[in-house]
Structure formats: structure tokens, C-alpha cells
Amino acid sequence: MAGATYQSPLEAPPEPGVDLDGLRFEVARESDDPQLRRLLRDSPMPGWVHMTLEREPCYFYADSLQGDVHHTMVVREPDTGQVLAMGSCAVGAGYLNGRPGRVGYLGQMRVDRSCHGNPGRLLKSYRAWRSLHLDDADLYLTSIIDSNARARRLLTSGLRGLPEYREFTKFSTLVLPCSRWNLGRCRRRYTIARGSDKQLGEVAGFLQTCYADYQCAPCWTESVLRSPERCRGLEPGGFFLGRDQGSLVGCLAIWDQSRFKQSVVRGYDPLLRRWRGTVNLLGSVAGIPRVPPVGARLNHAYLSHIAVSGQHPGVLLQLIRAAMQDAIRRRIDWLVLGFAAANPLRRLVQRHFRHLEYCSTLYLVTWEGAGPAVSVLDGRIPHV
């Protein structure tokens, strides 16, 4: 990057494993798959809906979606081999100050129930992750949902051995119910059509042009869009393209990842649990999808690859409307999309579509001795 020098937080060469405080830290093996999936099932996110983010039938099917380099690290009890905790790190090409760089994401941190009473023992040895990670990034991000106060308090505590978690931006995940009541009305100024295999090169170029204006946005190339690993489950026909007098001014895609990633309801807060039947009755009248029972998977898909020309923000409304019509036809109940809180597109969607909102915070993660990533980023809005 011109005008900025980044220093990698990785100081030690990769090792096959690290022993610290009577625990074994190492990169997950294929044989760990059942234990990794168990940790995901046993770790619901708090909120008015207690939900787990699961990966069935194989944990590793979704790894490649996050970057061209991806690893899951585990904390293992040496004698029994039991996985006590896990965390993933993925690195991919992303825009930093308008130029391609390397953006890392730390996520999927889960801790076994047996360790909930004393997580400090695991977190104090967080430094072991550095020596196990196998690729450098210009900066690292992580996300913590705002309702998970326990995780936020722990990770931002400054506990010895932890990296520094510095708030980067507030992030909003919008969940749109798919119903004809929610299609709304919008001015049909633009021509909306499905994408095709022949248009992937044009789509990749448009995404690159738009995403260079955002911080940490992914660099999509035609080869990546065609990759069966990086874009598993995403078909060219899943794209919707918006044109103005023949020129591409907006795009998005419906990405159904339910074959290898699922959101499962594990409980409700007391108020919603008490009134779920009434909510479903009223929802049936209003054409809103039912609140599912505990143990059910949410029937949802993601709206991804959202890009809009700065002169044509209204095309996004037509694109979402077209995608929702397709989702209704495919019997998808919910569409999920996300924006940084400061992104004006978030407010545009909120004004025109009924929605639920999940709020989280994106953090920049730096280890002691790493370059000051925050100070070298300009004021562009993040889009991750």
C-alpha cells in the first residue's frame, strides 16, 4: 500500500503444535470434525433468539468461503485428545485505503462447557495462536455480537497474553422476512435481470470498482467467483444485475449456504417464548414467516456481493425486491444482509423493508509489537 507500512503481528515461524499451561495448541485435523461440529452446536449466541451457527454435515466445507488461506486452531487436552476450544483464522485479498491488501478475520471462537467456569486459562495462552497461523495479513478483524456481553468484556479486558481489541465500527445485520407484504413499492427506474456465466467477468470488474471505495471490502475476481471452493453454492444465476441505459450500476446475489452452514434456534428469551404462538398467528395474517420451534433451522439465504454505483443508490431497492420475489418462489423465509452502521445503504434498506436487526461490533485485533493499523486507515466506510 502506498503511504502505509504494515508490520505483521506474526513473530514466530509456524510449528506443528505448541504446549502451554498443560494444554496442546495445534491446527485442527480432519479427524477433529465431529468435535468441532459439537462445539458449534453447544455454543448458542445470546439474544432474544438463542441461535447456534452450525456446519453440517462437515465443518470444513465452509472454511474456504472466508479466504484463500484458512485454518482452524484447537486447544486440546493432551491425554484424552478432547478439543476444549477452537478458533479460526482466514486471510484473503481485501481493499485497504483503496488498494488491494491482505485482510485477516478471526472468528468461530468456541469454548467447551467444561471450561466456562475458568476461560482465563485458555485465553492467557492466546499467544500460541500466533505461532500456529501460517500466513501474514496487513490487519486482522473480529466481530462480537453486542448481546454477547460476556465475550466482549473478556476479549477487551487487556488480559495478559491477549491481543488488543480496538473498536473499528458498529455493524448491522438485517434479516428481511420474505413475503409479498414486504416487497414494498419502489420506482422502477432500472432494468433488473439475472446474471449469467458470461457476465461474471463484468460483475467482478464492477465489484472491484465499487469495493475499492470501502475499507476492508473483499477483492472479487472472476476466477474467485468461478471457484467451487471459494463460492461454494453460489451460481451465476444467483446474481441480479441492475442497469441504467445498458450500464451496470448495481448487483447482488442470493447465496443459499444451507447445505453446509445452518442457523439453528436453540431457545428464546422468556417474553418471546411466552408469546411465540400469538406472534405466529398475527404473522400468518400479515404474511410474515413463522417463528420456528426450538431445534429448527432457519430457512434463510444471504444477500451477498452487494455493490451499488454511488450515483444510483435506488437501484438497491429494486435489486432486493427482485431477489425477494425469487426467494418467495424458492420458499426461502428470510434474507440476511449486513452493512457497517455508517453505510447510508443500511438506512435505505431499513426505511423500505420490514426487518429484524442484529447489532455487533467489528474490532481491529493487534498483538504487541504489531504496526499501528488503526492510524494508517483513512476514513472510508468498512464493507466486510
Steps between C-alpha positions, in 0.01 A plus 500: 500500500626842408553728794459230763728237641352201679690275735377143538402397852647156437840467661560126513521254209217247473537196721305173501381568854566697818471377859409764758354474852434128460303548177578418139446767231501381141332528162181292481511169319226338291450251783395794723191562286246340740637694798503831309139454394407410857656822631295701250179320601570557870578874469182705446530874454302696761217732405122496466561192283770262627656377179788275403700540180566144388682321219336175402585247365869602512664790681767550235263546203455869586863584579596606150222761481690727736828542314769340288685410823295354783581301811312385805704473816403285797590482866531135591525308824823304431409178679151446362518698176177684590461835324438760772490809278526603138555811292541566130719738305446579134696738278395628161549787257325817613513872431692721742501873426386423146774248419503120519647367824468197727213503751477236771192399695500327838178321583319181601638527853324237709581360844384165637241517777741335740727807476234771539582542866868571433553635145799704612726194485425471128510870421829562680659267249348684203854589391534141376268582209767726351755225457243267347361740240658440162451825310550873554229766474523877492235512771263268684129546576258325730131547572316473832121520514391774740278269704801283585618723782701220659720446194540872438600567860751213500667570166532874557624460859869545418574166667865408470563285194201637309543721195350847508139526383435852375152602387490557125133545409149409602346243269136428423361168376151538354264204472220559249188281511416375152135575437296686244411744778869592519566555131405864535481744218795663333545703188582266213768712344755226437505186293546195725605164357664180618870451457654233282829319467605730216453808721721393791797694364292819481364437850852451640619825343200690639556358848866602491413855394237544771681319781822701463303788653443298819736391775572126534260403219589171330675498161278287278658379176336297226709195593384525863136538396539182295677309777293204629679533836501877557142541374356163595126499430499832311384471139534768228120499478487601865618850406259783424634787291360852481564710190438859403491550123702181460770587755541280809425715808419240766516131586437250775466124533282257691741256664334199658761331720260271685657183361813561708420788743190529716347733758311293758260631766605372842269712716315828548500765766207457744277766344526369145466140619174591674355686203638292211159350419336842487782639289458215253124553484538870426785424260282266296255786448777743407678248277811485720690168537432303817728516802634141491505259794815433700731268308383615158729646237427848373411479133712791382746610234751782484494806277867525409724681251298819551645782292333821388631788293518815711270689262232230508422394861136437413591202285560304821128512582407350164772236533379392845141492376599273210701276733211478747258401224740222406537397866121477538485280192773277650320493839784674681364669814768757579769699321805614699730789411745717689642853495723712714273724708637810325418370152207703357380186319408353838259784573356475148416131550361560848261767373354287222486142635371341817793351682655367816840639599797339671767744615864409543837672521797445271837518672852544366719240669869569551770324697773671695764630260268509199470806280239764593235384252234744625712809439576418136141435390321793340137591555336263251198311624573131565317236295596150607 
